[in-house]
């Protein structure tokens, strides 16, 4: 699949995973942030412009899917997609450590931004920070394991050679 078709298919898959399979973990207090993971993955693969576009579209549809402020996820994921896409040209994208750190920080930023809208007073911040820490570590560990397994199954690099810039086809 190329271009818009791959973007739409990825958005549908991530939103279905988020609302079905991953909701069981969320009910037990462990949030696996599929939105941040997918945005990081897409931005590493396709670069800043496609990462930004994917983050915006995914965030907008996630906002429409949930009953809360429109644009809450869209803004955060757009900025994450752009930032990770820009970093993708200078990082070793196949490194598990790099992937872990990117997913960790992206999840922390996204969860902090999303949970900040739910606060009614300052006394809730310790709970929010604990929830963000658990979500960040869990999402980074599971996301890195998924990327490691996908790399093993495919037998080739997921993000291309280091000398090839993201988003370019050679």
DAMO-V46368 format. One record per pair of residues at least 12 apart in sequence whose C-alpha atoms are under 7 Angstrom apart, sorted by the first residue. I is the first residue (numbers start at 1). J is the second residue. Records with the same first field share a line. If there is no record, write none. Layout:
I->J / J
This chain:
7->54
11->58
14->34 / 35
15->62
18->34
30->134 / 135
31->135
32->135 / 138 / 139
33->107 / 135 / 139
36->77 / 106 / 107 / 110
37->103 / 143
39->51 / 54 / 55 / 77 / 81
40->81 / 84 / 103
43->81 / 84 / 85
44->84 / 85 / 88 / 93 / 159 / 166
45->159 / 166 / 167
46->166 / 167
47->85 / 86 / 88 / 166 / 167
48->81 / 82 / 83 / 84 / 85 / 86
49->82
51->81 / 82 / 85
52->78 / 79 / 81 / 82
53->78
55->74 / 77 / 78 / 81
56->74 / 75 / 77 / 78
58->74
59->73 / 74 / 77
60->73 / 74
72->114
73->114
76->110
80->106
88->166
89->165 / 166
92->162
93->159
94->157 / 159
96->144
99->144
100->140 / 141 / 144
103->140
104->136 / 137 / 139 / 140
107->136
108->132 / 133 / 136
111->132
112->132
115->128
